[in-house]
Amino acid sequence: GIVSALEDGLFSGNIEVYPNPSVGNFQIKISKSKYTSIDASVYDLNGKFIQSYSTNQFNGLIDINLDKYSKGSYLLILEADGQKAVRKLIKQ
């Protein structure tokens, strides 16, 4: 797989994904975040890149839209300051 271990680093315990499962729209909330710059990438379970989101003015929320993609599971990889966290997104 594309990620061998789930490393939450400084994000630990502060990431909420909702609704999950979803029909296509996911909101990612990162509480207690000291980061202003965050990159989020979505991959399918075969490691194929789906989409990315990047901001230098992070306000604690990221919206991910998978409306045009097939039902199934996806991996969301969040990166900030060299820290990574992985969450599974389930599209119904």
N, C-alpha and C positions, 0 to 999 in steps of 0.2 A: 504494500500500500504506500501511499504518498507520505503518510505520517506514521512513524513507528511508535511514538509515545506522545501522550498528551501532556504538554508542558504548559502550565498556566502561569508560571513565573509571577510577576507582579500583578497580573490580572486576577489571581486566585480568588475564587468565590464571589467575584464582583460582576460576573457576566450573566445577564438574563437574555434568553431568546424567546420571544412570544409573538403570535401564537406558534406553537411547535408541537404537533404538526400544523401545517397551514396549507391553504389552497394556492398560495403563491407569494403573499407578502409577509415578510418577517421583519420584526423590529428587534434590534440588538441594543440592549441598554448596558452600559458599563458604568457602574457606580464607583464612587471614590477614585475616579480616574484622574491622574495628574498629567495625563498626556494631552497635548494639543494636536499632535500629528499621529494619525492612525491609518493603517492600510488593512483592508479586508479583502480576501479573495475567496471565491467559491469554486470548488472542484466537484466533479462527480466521483463516484467511488472507484472508477477506473483511473483516476488521476488526471482526467481531461479538464483543462481550465474552462470555466464557464463565464465568470465575470469578476470584476474587481471594483473596489470603491476606495478612494483615497482622499484624505482631507488634512489640511494644515490648521483647521479651525474646529476641532472636534468639540462637540457640545454634550457628549454623553450618550447620544443616540445615533444609530445607523439604520437606515431602511434598506432592505434587500428585497428585490422583486424577482421572483422566479416564475412569473406567469407563463412565459413562453417556453418553458422547459418541461420535460416529461415528469410524471409522477415518480417519486422515488426518494432516495436518500442522497444528500450532498454534504460535503465538508466545508465548513466556514473556517478560514484561518485568519486570525487577527494578529497583527504585528505592530508593536510600538517600542521604540527604544531598544531594539534587539530582543525584546520579550515576545513570545508567541503563545497563543492559546488556540485550541481547536474545539469547535462545537459541531455537532451533527444537526443538519436541517432536514426535516422530513416534509416533502411536498405531497399532498394528497390529491 
